[in-house]
């Protein structure tokens, strides 16, 4: 269990379930800690997707955070009061402005 590694905790909501997790954890770590392994469902077959690369290169782990879709769980740090929801549908990639 990851809690053994945390010095401080934050409260978050995961699909309307209030949980405490370690401050400084990524959203992906917090979700896996509570056995929430389906981060999003695909639009075509509604199959569950989860953590894949773990470094922000792919978009399998996108979730809705505080009402904003397409947030990568593997590189987003949890914040006090964060509301995380399973995302329905594929990631919508925003083109770079570079």
C-alpha positions in Angstrom: 0.0 0.0 0.0 1.3 3.4 -1.0 0.1 5.1 2.2 3.2 3.9 4.0 5.3 6.2 1.8 3.2 9.3 2.4 4.1 12.0 4.9 0.9 14.0 4.3 -2.5 13.3 2.9 -5.1 15.1 0.7 -8.8 14.3 0.3 -10.0 13.8 -3.3 -13.2 12.5 -4.9 -13.1 9.6 -7.4 -16.4 9.0 -9.2 -18.2 10.6 -6.2 -16.3 8.5 -3.7 -14.3 10.5 -1.1 -10.8 9.1 -0.4 -7.6 10.2 1.2 -4.4 9.7 -0.6 -0.8 10.8 -0.3 0.1 14.4 -1.0 2.5 14.5 -3.9 1.1 11.3 -5.5 0.0 11.4 -9.2 -3.6 10.9 -9.9 -2.7 7.5 -11.4 -1.0 6.4 -8.2 -4.0 7.5 -6.2 -6.5 5.6 -8.5 -4.4 2.4 -8.5 -4.1 2.6 -4.7 -7.9 2.3 -4.3 -8.1 -0.4 -7.1 -9.7 2.0 -9.5 -8.1 0.6 -12.7 -10.5 1.8 -15.4 -9.5 5.4 -16.0 -11.6 5.9 -19.2 -13.9 4.0 -21.6 -13.3 4.0 -25.3 -16.0 5.5 -27.6 -16.1 2.6 -30.1 -16.6 -0.4 -27.8 -16.7 1.2 -24.3 -13.7 -0.9 -23.2 -11.8 0.2 -20.2 -8.4 1.8 -20.4 -5.9 2.3 -17.7 -2.3 3.3 -17.1 0.0 2.2 -20.0 3.2 4.1 -20.4 3.2 6.0 -17.0 5.3 8.9 -18.4 2.8 11.0 -20.2 3.6 9.8 -23.8 0.4 8.0 -24.5 -3.1 9.1 -23.6 -4.6 5.8 -22.2 -4.8 7.2 -18.7 -6.8 10.4 -19.4 -9.5 11.2 -16.9 -11.8 14.2 -16.2 -10.4 16.4 -13.4 -12.4 19.2 -11.9 -14.7 19.2 -15.0 -11.8 19.2 -17.5 -11.5 16.2 -19.8 -8.3 14.7 -21.2 -6.1 15.2 -18.2 -3.3 12.6 -18.1 -3.5 10.8 -14.7 0.2 9.7 -14.8 1.7 13.2 -14.8 -0.9 15.1 -12.8 -0.3 15.5 -9.1 -3.3 15.2 -6.8 -4.5 18.4 -5.0 -6.8 18.8 -2.0 -10.4 18.7 -3.0 -9.7 17.4 -6.6 -12.7 15.8 -8.3 -11.7 13.0 -10.6 -14.1 11.2 -12.9 -13.8 8.3 -15.2 -13.8 9.7 -18.8 -16.2 8.4 -21.4 -14.8 8.4 -24.9 -11.4 8.7 -26.5 -8.8 11.4 -25.6 -9.2 14.6 -27.6 -5.7 15.7 -28.3 -5.2 19.5 -28.5 -2.6 20.5 -31.1 0.5 22.1 -29.9 0.8 25.9 -30.5 4.6 25.6 -31.2 
